[in-house]
Amino acid sequence: MSAALHPTPLIRPIRTTRDPAWRGRIFWLLSTSVLLWPLLVLTEFKPWVLLQPDSLKPTLHFIADFFPPKLEPGFLLMVAKETWRTVAIATVGITLALLLALPLTLLSVRVLSISGLTGRMGPFSAAVRIAVRWLLIVLRSVPELIWALVFVRVVGLGPTSGVLAIALTYAGMLGKVYSEILESGEPDATQALLRNGTGRLQAFFYALLPQNAAELTSYTVYRWECAIRSSAVLGFVGAGGLGQQMDSSMKMFNGAEVSTMLLVFMGLVWLADLTSGWLRRGLG
């Protein structure tokens, strides 16, 4: 009876608001700060220089010229023409990169190696795979701006140098990422086809490509978007396109023209993003 009148109180666990991993978090935060500080010193990172009167006045004046953008019909016609040239440089460059990257990818992917079905690749196949991977490293390690400077001296000023520069650099990037995507997929179907006498191309088109098509397409469209931005940068070294016109406008401190061309670039990136999403939904 007394037990019913006086029930035993429930014992609630004591809650603590202290993070149990706070020591580790503070340690890694301090370690990162110690490593980052010499890098900031080495790069002479001084953002407060932008707030000095000598820098602030021309900066504000240049930004004020961005509004309103220049919308004269003659200027817009020229921008449309150079925009189409920029898209053409990026598209042709990424197409050539794709044509170069695909065979290199097939040679560098281990899952497509017939000699590797027994476990260890043959000496010749392994040597070819290593050589192709080194070639991809060389291609992507040289920035497209350096390739453009080289080709400007070889073929002269114009879009050709930009196309070749994008093709070489992006071939290395596409080949590397393509091989990683294909090797991270499920290899059972590919190996089953190879064991039954199927060729490398057939195994690629009927096994590897279908299961990785969406990811490969998305990355290719992303690289095409990057190629559009690269073609704009290459215009600053004489590779043609909208970047060359932007370089002229910036040298003349004509912010209204620069603003218009930047809006066009944002529109191109937006269209590339829509294209990527549409392709992924179609292949999903």
MARVO-280553 format. One record per atom (N, C-alpha, C): residue number from 0; y, z, x; atom name. Coordinates in steps of 0.2 Angstrom, whole numbers, padded with zeros to 4 digits. Example, Ala and Ser with C-alpha at 12.3 -4.5 7.8 and 13.67 -1.06 7.14 Angstrom:
BEGIN
resi/py/pz/px/name
0/-0028/0039/0066/N
0/-0022/0039/0062/CA
0/-0016/0039/0066/C
1/-0011/0035/0064/N
1/-0005/0036/0068/CA
1/0000/0039/0064/C
//
This chain:
BEGIN
resi/py/pz/px/name
0/-0006/0000/0004/N
0/0000/0000/0000/CA
0/0006/0000/0004/C
1/0006/0004/0009/N
1/0012/0004/0014/CA
1/0013/-0002/0018/C
2/0007/-0005/0019/N
2/0007/-0011/0023/CA
2/0010/-0017/0019/C
3/0009/-0016/0012/N
3/0012/-0022/0008/CA
3/0019/-0020/0007/C
4/0021/-0014/0007/N
4/0029/-0013/0006/CA
4/0032/-0014/0013/C
5/0029/-0013/0018/N
5/0032/-0014/0025/CA
5/0029/-0020/0029/C
6/0030/-0026/0027/N
6/0026/-0032/0030/CA
6/0028/-0032/0038/C
7/0024/-0034/0042/N
7/0025/-0035/0049/CA
7/0030/-0041/0050/C
8/0035/-0039/0054/N
8/0040/-0045/0055/CA
8/0037/-0050/0059/C
9/0040/-0056/0057/N
9/0037/-0062/0062/CA
9/0041/-0062/0068/C
10/0037/-0064/0073/N
10/0040/-0064/0080/CA
10/0042/-0071/0082/C
11/0048/-0073/0082/N
11/0051/-0079/0084/CA
11/0052/-0080/0091/C
12/0050/-0086/0094/N
12/0051/-0087/0101/CA
12/0058/-0088/0102/C
13/0060/-0085/0108/N
13/0067/-0086/0111/CA
13/0069/-0093/0113/C
14/0074/-0095/0110/N
14/0076/-0102/0112/CA
14/0081/-0102/0118/C
15/0080/-0106/0122/N
15/0085/-0106/0128/CA
15/0088/-0113/0128/C
16/0095/-0113/0129/N
16/0098/-0119/0130/CA
16/0099/-0122/0137/C
17/0096/-0119/0142/N
17/0096/-0121/0148/CA
17/0091/-0127/0149/C
18/0093/-0132/0153/N
18/0089/-0138/0154/CA
18/0084/-0136/0160/C
19/0077/-0136/0158/N
19/0073/-0134/0163/CA
19/0073/-0139/0170/C
20/0075/-0145/0169/N
20/0076/-0149/0175/CA
20/0083/-0150/0178/C
21/0087/-0145/0177/N
21/0094/-0145/0179/CA
21/0094/-0145/0187/C
22/0090/-0142/0190/N
22/0090/-0142/0197/CA
22/0089/-0149/0200/C
23/0084/-0152/0198/N
23/0082/-0159/0200/CA
23/0088/-0164/0198/C
24/0091/-0163/0192/N
24/0096/-0168/0191/CA
24/0102/-0167/0195/C
25/0104/-0160/0197/N
25/0110/-0159/0201/CA
25/0108/-0162/0208/C
26/0102/-0161/0210/N
26/0100/-0163/0217/CA
26/0101/-0171/0218/C
27/0098/-0174/0213/N
27/0099/-0182/0213/CA
27/0106/-0184/0212/C
28/0110/-0180/0208/N
28/0117/-0182/0207/CA
28/0121/-0181/0214/C
29/0119/-0176/0217/N
29/0123/-0175/0224/CA
29/0120/-0180/0229/C
30/0114/-0181/0229/N
30/0111/-0186/0234/CA
30/0114/-0193/0233/C
31/0115/-0195/0227/N
31/0118/-0201/0225/CA
31/0125/-0201/0227/C
32/0128/-0196/0226/N
32/0135/-0196/0228/CA
32/0136/-0196/0236/C
33/0132/-0193/0239/N
33/0132/-0193/0247/CA
33/0131/-0200/0249/C
34/0126/-0204/0246/N
34/0124/-0210/0248/CA
34/0130/-0215/0246/C
35/0133/-0214/0240/N
35/0138/-0219/0238/CA
35/0144/-0218/0241/C
36/0146/-0213/0244/N
36/0153/-0212/0247/CA
36/0154/-0216/0253/C
37/0149/-0216/0258/N
37/0150/-0221/0263/CA
37/0151/-0228/0261/C
38/0147/-0230/0256/N
38/0148/-0237/0253/CA
38/0155/-0239/0251/C
39/0158/-0234/0247/N
39/0164/-0235/0244/CA
39/0169/-0235/0250/C
40/0168/-0231/0255/N
40/0173/-0231/0261/CA
40/0172/-0238/0265/C
41/0166/-0240/0265/N
41/0165/-0247/0269/CA
41/0168/-0253/0265/C
42/0168/-0253/0259/N
42/0171/-0258/0255/CA
42/0178/-0257/0254/C
43/0181/-0252/0256/N
43/0188/-0251/0255/CA
43/0190/-0251/0248/C
44/0186/-0248/0244/N
44/0187/-0248/0237/CA
44/0193/-0243/0235/C
45/0199/-0246/0233/N
45/0205/-0242/0232/CA
45/0208/-0245/0225/C
46/0206/-0243/0220/N
46/0208/-0246/0213/CA
46/0215/-0244/0212/C
47/0218/-0238/0215/N
47/0224/-0236/0214/CA
47/0230/-0241/0216/C
48/0228/-0245/0221/N
48/0232/-0250/0223/CA
48/0235/-0255/0218/C
49/0231/-0256/0212/N
49/0233/-0260/0207/CA
49/0239/-0257/0203/C
50/0240/-0250/0204/N
50/0245/-0246/0200/CA
50/0252/-0246/0204/C
51/0252/-0249/0210/N
51/0258/-0249/0214/CA
51/0263/-0254/0211/C
52/0269/-0253/0212/N
52/0274/-0257/0209/CA
52/0274/-0264/0212/C
53/0272/-0265/0218/N
53/0272/-0272/0221/CA
53/0266/-0276/0218/C
54/0261/-0273/0216/N
54/0255/-0276/0213/CA
54/0255/-0276/0205/C
55/0258/-0271/0202/N
55/0258/-0270/0195/CA
55/0263/-0275/0191/C
56/0268/-0276/0194/N
56/0273/-0281/0191/CA
56/0271/-0288/0190/C
57/0268/-0291/0196/N
57/0265/-0298/0195/CA
57/0259/-0298/0190/C
58/0255/-0293/0191/N
58/0249/-0292/0187/CA
58/0251/-0292/0179/C
59/0256/-0288/0177/N
59/0258/-0287/0170/CA
59/0261/-0294/0168/C
60/0265/-0297/0172/N
60/0268/-0303/0171/CA
60/0263/-0309/0170/C
61/0257/-0309/0174/N
61/0252/-0314/0173/CA
61/0248/-0313/0167/C
62/0247/-0306/0165/N
62/0243/-0305/0159/CA
62/0247/-0307/0153/C
63/0253/-0305/0153/N
63/0258/-0307/0148/CA
63/0258/-0314/0146/C
64/0257/-0318/0151/N
64/0257/-0326/0150/CA
64/0251/-0328/0147/C
65/0245/-0324/0146/N
65/0239/-0325/0143/CA
65/0240/-0326/0135/C
66/0246/-0323/0133/N
66/0247/-0324/0125/CA
66/0254/-0327/0124/C
67/0254/-0332/0120/N
67/0248/-0335/0116/CA
67/0245/-0340/0121/C
68/0238/-0342/0120/N
68/0235/-0347/0124/CA
68/0238/-0354/0122/C
69/0238/-0358/0127/N
69/0241/-0365/0127/CA
69/0236/-0369/0122/C
70/0239/-0372/0117/N
70/0236/-0376/0112/CA
70/0239/-0382/0111/C
71/0242/-0385/0116/N
71/0245/-0392/0115/CA
71/0239/-0397/0114/C
72/0240/-0402/0110/N
72/0234/-0407/0109/CA
72/0232/-0410/0116/C
73/0237/-0412/0120/N
73/0235/-0416/0126/CA
73/0231/-0411/0131/C
74/0233/-0405/0131/N
74/0230/-0400/0135/CA
74/0223/-0399/0132/C
75/0222/-0398/0126/N
75/0216/-0396/0123/CA
75/0211/-0402/0124/C
76/0213/-0408/0124/N
76/0209/-0414/0125/CA
76/0206/-0414/0132/C
77/0211/-0412/0137/N
77/0208/-0412/0144/CA
77/0203/-0406/0145/C
78/0204/-0400/0141/N
78/0200/-0395/0142/CA
78/0193/-0397/0139/C
79/0193/-0400/0133/N
79/0187/-0403/0130/CA
79/0183/-0407/0135/C
80/0186/-0412/0138/N
80/0183/-0416/0143/CA
80/0180/-0413/0148/C
81/0184/-0408/0151/N
81/0181/-0404/0157/CA
81/0176/-0399/0155/C
82/0176/-0397/0149/N
82/0171/-0392/0146/CA
82/0164/-0396/0146/C
83/0165/-0402/0143/N
83/0159/-0406/0143/CA
83/0156/-0408/0150/C
84/0161/-0409/0154/N
84/0158/-0410/0161/CA
84/0155/-0404/0164/C
85/0158/-0398/0163/N
85/0155/-0392/0165/CA
85/0148/-0391/0162/C
86/0147/-0392/0156/N
86/0141/-0391/0152/CA
86/0136/-0397/0155/C
87/0138/-0403/0157/N
87/0134/-0408/0160/CA
87/0131/-0406/0167/C
88/0136/-0403/0171/N
88/0134/-0401/0177/CA
88/0129/-0395/0177/C
89/0130/-0390/0173/N
89/0125/-0385/0172/CA
89/0118/-0388/0169/C
90/0118/-0392/0164/N
90/0112/-0394/0161/CA
90/0108/-0399/0166/C
91/0111/-0403/0169/N
91/0108/-0408/0174/CA
91/0105/-0403/0180/C
92/0109/-0399/0182/N
92/0107/-0395/0188/CA
92/0101/-0390/0186/C
93/0101/-0387/0180/N
93/0096/-0383/0178/CA
93/0089/-0387/0176/C
94/0090/-0394/0174/N
94/0085/-0398/0173/CA
94/0081/-0400/0180/C
95/0085/-0402/0185/N
95/0082/-0403/0191/CA
95/0079/-0397/0194/C
96/0082/-0391/0193/N
96/0079/-0385/0195/CA
96/0072/-0383/0192/C
97/0072/-0385/0186/N
97/0066/-0384/0182/CA
97/0060/-0389/0184/C
98/0062/-0395/0186/N
98/0057/-0400/0188/CA
98/0055/-0398/0195/C
99/0059/-0395/0199/N
99/0057/-0392/0206/CA
99/0053/-0386/0205/C
100/0055/-0381/0201/N
100/0052/-0375/0200/CA
100/0045/-0375/0197/C
101/0044/-0379/0193/N
101/0037/-0379/0189/CA
101/0031/-0381/0194/C
102/0031/-0386/0198/N
102/0026/-0387/0203/CA
102/0025/-0381/0208/C
103/0031/-0379/0210/N
103/0031/-0373/0215/CA
103/0028/-0367/0212/C
104/0029/-0366/0205/N
104/0026/-0360/0202/CA
104/0019/-0361/0201/C
105/0016/-0367/0199/N
105/0009/-0368/0199/CA
105/0006/-0367/0205/C
106/0009/-0368/0211/N
106/0006/-0367/0217/CA
106/0006/-0360/0219/C
107/0011/-0356/0217/N
107/0011/-0349/0219/CA
107/0008/-0344/0215/C
108/0006/-0346/0209/N
108/0003/-0341/0204/CA
108/-0005/-0340/0206/C
109/-0006/-0334/0207/N
109/-0013/-0332/0209/CA
109/-0018/-0334/0204/C
110/-0016/-0332/0198/N
110/-0021/-0333/0192/CA
110/-0024/-0340/0191/C
111/-0020/-0345/0194/N
111/-0022/-0352/0193/CA
111/-0026/-0354/0199/C
112/-0027/-0350/0204/N
112/-0031/-0352/0210/CA
112/-0039/-0352/0208/C
113/-0042/-0358/0209/N
113/-0049/-0358/0207/CA
113/-0053/-0354/0213/C
114/-0051/-0354/0219/N
114/-0054/-0351/0224/CA
114/-0054/-0343/0223/C
115/-0048/-0341/0220/N
115/-0047/-0334/0219/CA
115/-0052/-0331/0213/C
116/-0056/-0335/0210/N
116/-0060/-0332/0204/CA
116/-0065/-0328/0207/C
117/-0067/-0329/0213/N
117/-0072/-0324/0216/CA
117/-0070/-0318/0218/C
118/-0063/-0317/0218/N
118/-0060/-0311/0221/CA
118/-0055/-0312/0226/C
119/-0056/-0316/0231/N
119/-0052/-0317/0237/CA
119/-0050/-0324/0237/C
120/-0044/-0326/0238/N
120/-0042/-0333/0238/CA
120/-0045/-0336/0245/C
121/-0046/-0342/0245/N
121/-0048/-0346/0251/CA
121/-0042/-0346/0256/C
122/-0043/-0347/0263/N
122/-0038/-0347/0268/CA
122/-0033/-0353/0266/C
123/-0035/-0359/0264/N
123/-0030/-0364/0263/CA
123/-0026/-0362/0257/C
124/-0029/-0360/0252/N
124/-0025/-0358/0246/CA
124/-0020/-0353/0247/C
125/-0022/-0348/0251/N
125/-0018/-0342/0252/CA
125/-0012/-0344/0256/C
126/-0013/-0349/0261/N
126/-0008/-0351/0266/CA
126/-0003/-0355/0262/C
127/-0005/-0359/0257/N
127/-0001/-0363/0253/CA
127/0003/-0359/0248/C
128/0000/-0354/0246/N
128/0004/-0349/0241/CA
128/0009/-0345/0245/C
129/0008/-0343/0251/N
129/0013/-0340/0255/CA
129/0018/-0344/0257/C
130/0017/-0350/0259/N
130/0022/-0355/0261/CA
130/0027/-0357/0255/C
131/0024/-0358/0249/N
131/0028/-0359/0243/CA
131/0032/-0353/0241/C
132/0030/-0347/0242/N
132/0034/-0341/0241/CA
132/0040/-0340/0246/C
133/0038/-0342/0252/N
133/0044/-0342/0257/CA
133/0049/-0347/0255/C
134/0047/-0353/0253/N
134/0051/-0358/0251/CA
134/0056/-0356/0245/C
135/0053/-0353/0240/N
135/0057/-0350/0235/CA
135/0062/-0345/0237/C
136/0060/-0341/0242/N
136/0064/-0336/0245/CA
136/0070/-0339/0248/C
137/0069/-0344/0252/N
137/0074/-0348/0256/CA
137/0079/-0351/0251/C
138/0076/-0354/0245/N
138/0081/-0358/0240/CA
138/0085/-0353/0237/C
139/0083/-0347/0235/N
139/0087/-0343/0231/CA
139/0091/-0338/0235/C
140/0090/-0337/0242/N
140/0093/-0333/0246/CA
140/0100/-0336/0248/C
141/0101/-0343/0247/N
141/0107/-0346/0249/CA
141/0111/-0347/0242/C
142/0117/-0344/0242/N
142/0121/-0344/0236/CA
142/0122/-0351/0234/C
143/0123/-0353/0228/N
143/0125/-0360/0226/CA
143/0132/-0362/0228/C
144/0136/-0357/0230/N
144/0143/-0358/0232/CA
144/0142/-0361/0239/C
145/0137/-0358/0243/N
145/0136/-0361/0250/CA
145/0133/-0368/0250/C
146/0128/-0369/0245/N
146/0126/-0376/0244/CA
146/0131/-0381/0242/C
147/0135/-0379/0238/N
147/0141/-0383/0236/CA
147/0145/-0385/0242/C
148/0147/-0380/0246/N
148/0151/-0382/0252/CA
148/0148/-0387/0256/C
149/0141/-0386/0257/N
149/0137/-0391/0261/CA
149/0137/-0398/0258/C
150/0136/-0398/0251/N
150/0135/-0405/0248/CA
150/0142/-0408/0247/C
151/0148/-0404/0247/N
151/0154/-0407/0247/CA
151/0156/-0411/0253/C
152/0153/-0408/0259/N
152/0154/-0412/0265/CA
152/0150/-0418/0265/C
153/0144/-0418/0262/N
153/0139/-0423/0262/CA
153/0141/-0429/0257/C
154/0142/-0427/0251/N
154/0143/-0432/0246/CA
154/0150/-0432/0243/C
155/0154/-0428/0246/N
155/0161/-0428/0244/CA
155/0163/-0424/0238/C
156/0169/-0423/0236/N
156/0171/-0420/0230/CA
156/0168/-0423/0224/C
157/0167/-0418/0219/N
157/0164/-0421/0213/CA
157/0159/-0417/0210/C
158/0156/-0419/0204/N
158/0151/-0415/0201/CA
158/0144/-0415/0204/C
159/0143/-0421/0208/N
159/0136/-0421/0211/CA
159/0135/-0415/0216/C
160/0140/-0413/0220/N
160/0138/-0407/0224/CA
160/0137/-0401/0220/C
161/0140/-0400/0214/N
161/0139/-0395/0210/CA
161/0132/-0395/0207/C
162/0130/-0401/0205/N
162/0123/-0402/0202/CA
162/0117/-0400/0207/C
163/0118/-0403/0213/N
163/0113/-0401/0218/CA
163/0113/-0394/0220/C
164/0119/-0391/0221/N
164/0119/-0384/0222/CA
164/0116/-0379/0217/C
165/0117/-0381/0211/N
165/0114/-0377/0206/CA
165/0106/-0378/0206/C
166/0104/-0385/0207/N
166/0097/-0386/0207/CA
166/0093/-0382/0212/C
167/0096/-0382/0218/N
167/0092/-0379/0223/CA
167/0092/-0371/0222/C
168/0097/-0368/0221/N
168/0097/-0361/0220/CA
168/0093/-0359/0214/C
169/0094/-0362/0209/N
169/0091/-0360/0203/CA
169/0083/-0362/0203/C
170/0081/-0367/0207/N
170/0074/-0368/0208/CA
170/0071/-0362/0211/C
171/0074/-0359/0216/N
171/0071/-0353/0219/CA
171/0071/-0347/0214/C
172/0076/-0346/0210/N
172/0076/-0341/0205/CA
172/0071/-0342/0199/C
173/0071/-0348/0197/N
173/0066/-0350/0191/CA
173/0059/-0349/0194/C
174/0057/-0352/0200/N
174/0051/-0351/0202/CA
174/0048/-0344/0203/C
175/0052/-0340/0206/N
175/0050/-0333/0207/CA
175/0049/-0329/0200/C
176/0054/-0330/0195/N
176/0053/-0326/0189/CA
176/0047/-0329/0185/C
177/0047/-0336/0185/N
177/0041/-0339/0182/CA
177/0034/-0337/0184/C
178/0034/-0336/0191/N
178/0027/-0334/0193/CA
178/0026/-0327/0191/C
179/0031/-0323/0191/N
179/0030/-0316/0189/CA
179/0028/-0315/0182/C
180/0031/-0319/0178/N
180/0030/-0319/0171/CA
180/0022/-0321/0170/C
181/0020/-0326/0173/N
181/0014/-0329/0172/CA
181/0008/-0324/0174/C
182/0010/-0321/0180/N
182/0005/-0317/0183/CA
182/0004/-0310/0179/C
183/0010/-0308/0176/N
183/0009/-0302/0172/CA
183/0006/-0303/0165/C
184/0004/-0309/0163/N
184/0001/-0310/0157/CA
184/-0007/-0309/0157/C
185/-0010/-0310/0151/N
185/-0017/-0308/0151/CA
185/-0021/-0314/0154/C
186/-0025/-0313/0160/N
186/-0028/-0318/0164/CA
186/-0035/-0320/0161/C
187/-0038/-0317/0156/N
187/-0045/-0318/0154/CA
187/-0046/-0325/0152/C
188/-0041/-0328/0147/N
188/-0042/-0334/0144/CA
188/-0041/-0340/0150/C
189/-0036/-0339/0154/N
189/-0035/-0344/0160/CA
189/-0042/-0344/0164/C
190/-0044/-0338/0166/N
190/-0050/-0338/0171/CA
190/-0056/-0341/0167/C
191/-0057/-0340/0161/N
191/-0062/-0342/0157/CA
191/-0062/-0350/0157/C
192/-0056/-0353/0156/N
192/-0056/-0360/0157/CA
192/-0057/-0363/0164/C
193/-0055/-0359/0169/N
193/-0056/-0362/0176/CA
193/-0063/-0361/0177/C
194/-0067/-0356/0175/N
194/-0074/-0355/0177/CA
194/-0078/-0361/0173/C
195/-0076/-0363/0168/N
195/-0079/-0368/0164/CA
195/-0077/-0376/0166/C
196/-0074/-0376/0172/N
196/-0073/-0383/0175/CA
196/-0066/-0386/0173/C
197/-0062/-0382/0169/N
197/-0055/-0384/0168/CA
197/-0050/-0385/0174/C
198/-0046/-0390/0174/N
198/-0041/-0390/0179/CA
198/-0036/-0385/0179/C
199/-0032/-0385/0184/N
199/-0026/-0380/0184/CA
199/-0021/-0382/0179/C
200/-0019/-0388/0178/N
200/-0014/-0390/0173/CA
200/-0017/-0389/0166/C
201/-0023/-0390/0164/N
201/-0026/-0388/0158/CA
201/-0026/-0381/0156/C
202/-0028/-0377/0161/N
202/-0028/-0370/0161/CA
202/-0020/-0367/0160/C
203/-0016/-0370/0163/N
203/-0009/-0368/0162/CA
203/-0006/-0370/0155/C
204/-0007/-0376/0153/N
204/-0005/-0378/0146/CA
204/-0008/-0375/0140/C
205/-0015/-0373/0141/N
205/-0019/-0371/0135/CA
205/-0020/-0363/0135/C
206/-0018/-0360/0141/N
206/-0019/-0353/0141/CA
206/-0013/-0349/0143/C
207/-0010/-0350/0149/N
207/-0005/-0347/0151/CA
207/0002/-0348/0148/C
208/0003/-0354/0146/N
208/0010/-0356/0143/CA
208/0010/-0354/0136/C
209/0005/-0354/0132/N
209/0006/-0352/0125/CA
209/0008/-0345/0124/C
210/0005/-0340/0128/N
210/0006/-0333/0128/CA
210/0012/-0331/0131/C
211/0015/-0335/0135/N
211/0021/-0333/0139/CA
211/0027/-0338/0137/C
212/0026/-0342/0132/N
212/0031/-0347/0131/CA
212/0038/-0344/0129/C
213/0038/-0339/0124/N
213/0044/-0336/0122/CA
213/0048/-0333/0128/C
214/0045/-0329/0132/N
214/0048/-0326/0138/CA
214/0051/-0331/0143/C
215/0047/-0336/0144/N
215/0049/-0342/0149/CA
215/0055/-0346/0146/C
216/0055/-0347/0139/N
216/0061/-0351/0136/CA
216/0067/-0346/0136/C
217/0066/-0340/0135/N
217/0072/-0335/0135/CA
217/0075/-0335/0142/C
218/0071/-0334/0147/N
218/0074/-0334/0153/CA
218/0077/-0340/0156/C
219/0074/-0346/0154/N
219/0077/-0353/0155/CA
219/0084/-0354/0152/C
220/0084/-0352/0146/N
220/0091/-0352/0142/CA
220/0096/-0348/0146/C
221/0094/-0342/0148/N
221/0098/-0337/0151/CA
221/0101/-0340/0158/C
222/0096/-0343/0161/N
222/0098/-0346/0168/CA
222/0103/-0352/0166/C
223/0102/-0356/0161/N
223/0106/-0361/0159/CA
223/0113/-0358/0158/C
224/0114/-0352/0154/N
224/0120/-0349/0153/CA
224/0123/-0347/0160/C
225/0119/-0344/0164/N
225/0122/-0343/0171/CA
225/0124/-0349/0175/C
226/0121/-0355/0174/N
226/0123/-0361/0177/CA
226/0129/-0363/0175/C
227/0131/-0362/0168/N
227/0138/-0364/0166/CA
227/0143/-0360/0169/C
228/0142/-0353/0170/N
228/0146/-0349/0174/CA
228/0147/-0351/0181/C
229/0141/-0353/0184/N
229/0141/-0355/0191/CA
229/0145/-0362/0192/C
230/0144/-0366/0187/N
230/0148/-0373/0188/CA
230/0155/-0371/0187/C
231/0158/-0366/0184/N
231/0165/-0365/0184/CA
231/0167/-0362/0191/C
232/0163/-0358/0194/N
232/0165/-0355/0200/CA
232/0164/-0361/0206/C
233/0160/-0365/0205/N
233/0159/-0371/0210/CA
233/0165/-0376/0209/C
234/0168/-0376/0204/N
234/0174/-0380/0203/CA
234/0180/-0378/0208/C
235/0180/-0371/0210/N
235/0185/-0369/0214/CA
235/0184/-0372/0221/C
236/0178/-0375/0223/N
236/0177/-0378/0229/CA
236/0177/-0385/0229/C
237/0179/-0388/0223/N
237/0180/-0395/0223/CA
237/0174/-0398/0219/C
238/0169/-0395/0216/N
238/0164/-0397/0213/CA
238/0165/-0400/0206/C
239/0171/-0400/0203/N
239/0173/-0403/0197/CA
239/0172/-0398/0191/C
240/0173/-0401/0185/N
240/0172/-0397/0179/CA
240/0178/-0393/0178/C
241/0177/-0388/0173/N
241/0183/-0384/0170/CA
241/0185/-0379/0176/C
242/0181/-0377/0180/N
242/0183/-0372/0185/CA
242/0188/-0375/0190/C
243/0188/-0382/0191/N
243/0193/-0385/0195/CA
243/0200/-0385/0192/C
244/0200/-0386/0185/N
244/0206/-0385/0182/CA
244/0209/-0378/0181/C
245/0204/-0373/0181/N
245/0206/-0366/0181/CA
245/0209/-0364/0187/C
246/0206/-0367/0193/N
246/0209/-0365/0199/CA
246/0216/-0368/0200/C
247/0218/-0374/0197/N
247/0224/-0377/0198/CA
247/0229/-0372/0193/C
248/0227/-0370/0188/N
248/0231/-0366/0183/CA
248/0233/-0359/0186/C
249/0228/-0356/0189/N
249/0229/-0350/0192/CA
249/0233/-0350/0198/C
250/0233/-0356/0202/N
250/0237/-0356/0208/CA
250/0245/-0357/0206/C
251/0245/-0360/0200/N
251/0252/-0361/0197/CA
251/0254/-0355/0193/C
252/0250/-0350/0192/N
252/0251/-0344/0188/CA
252/0253/-0345/0181/C
253/0249/-0350/0178/N
253/0250/-0352/0172/CA
253/0245/-0349/0167/C
254/0246/-0343/0165/N
254/0242/-0338/0162/CA
254/0239/-0341/0155/C
255/0244/-0345/0151/N
255/0242/-0348/0145/CA
255/0236/-0353/0146/C
256/0237/-0357/0151/N
256/0231/-0362/0152/CA
256/0225/-0358/0154/C
257/0225/-0353/0158/N
257/0219/-0349/0160/CA
257/0216/-0346/0154/C
258/0220/-0343/0149/N
258/0218/-0340/0143/CA
258/0214/-0344/0139/C
259/0216/-0350/0138/N
259/0213/-0355/0134/CA
259/0206/-0357/0137/C
260/0206/-0358/0143/N
260/0199/-0360/0147/CA
260/0195/-0354/0147/C
261/0197/-0348/0147/N
261/0193/-0342/0147/CA
261/0190/-0341/0140/C
262/0194/-0343/0135/N
262/0191/-0343/0128/CA
262/0186/-0348/0127/C
263/0186/-0354/0130/N
263/0181/-0359/0130/CA
263/0175/-0356/0133/C
264/0176/-0353/0139/N
264/0170/-0350/0142/CA
264/0166/-0345/0138/C
265/0170/-0341/0135/N
265/0167/-0336/0130/CA
265/0163/-0339/0125/C
266/0166/-0345/0122/N
266/0162/-0348/0117/CA
266/0156/-0352/0119/C
267/0156/-0354/0125/N
267/0150/-0357/0128/CA
267/0144/-0352/0129/C
268/0146/-0346/0131/N
268/0141/-0341/0132/CA
268/0139/-0338/0125/C
269/0143/-0338/0120/N
269/0141/-0336/0114/CA
269/0136/-0341/0111/C
270/0137/-0348/0112/N
270/0133/-0353/0110/CA
270/0126/-0353/0113/C
271/0126/-0351/0120/N
271/0120/-0351/0124/CA
271/0116/-0345/0121/C
272/0119/-0339/0119/N
272/0116/-0334/0116/CA
272/0112/-0335/0110/C
273/0116/-0339/0106/N
273/0113/-0341/0099/CA
273/0107/-0346/0100/C
274/0108/-0350/0105/N
274/0102/-0355/0106/CA
274/0096/-0351/0109/C
275/0097/-0346/0113/N
275/0091/-0342/0115/CA
275/0088/-0338/0110/C
276/0092/-0335/0105/N
276/0089/-0332/0100/CA
276/0085/-0336/0095/C
277/0088/-0342/0094/N
277/0085/-0347/0089/CA
277/0078/-0350/0092/C
278/0078/-0351/0099/N
278/0072/-0353/0102/CA
278/0067/-0348/0102/C
279/0069/-0341/0103/N
279/0064/-0336/0103/CA
279/0061/-0335/0096/C
280/0065/-0336/0091/N
280/0062/-0335/0084/CA
280/0057/-0341/0083/C
281/0059/-0347/0085/N
281/0055/-0352/0084/CA
281/0048/-0352/0087/C
282/0048/-0349/0093/N
282/0042/-0348/0097/CA
282/0038/-0342/0096/C
283/0042/-0337/0092/N
283/0038/-0330/0091/CA
283/0033/-0331/0086/C
//
